[in-house]
């Protein structure tokens, strides 16, 4: 009756395009949530002090150095 040879191929292509589009739509928001913020030197210094890697005197001295550079 009807010849659907060309229709079936296009039908599969459109399904593939829709699936790729949907995967892309749902993956983009998860990547946006992973924006990395560059750590400031003072934040790193505070973390080191909180972990006990440096003493209070070292923290104060390095903090003054960092603040004088601004």
KAJO-V180407 format. One record per helix or strand of 3 or more residues. SS is the DSSP state (h for helix, s for strand). FROM is the first residue (numbers start at 1). TO is the last residue. Records with the same first field share a line. If there is no record, write none. Layout:
SS: FROM-TO ; FROM-TO
This chain:
h: 5-32 ; 41-51 ; 56-68
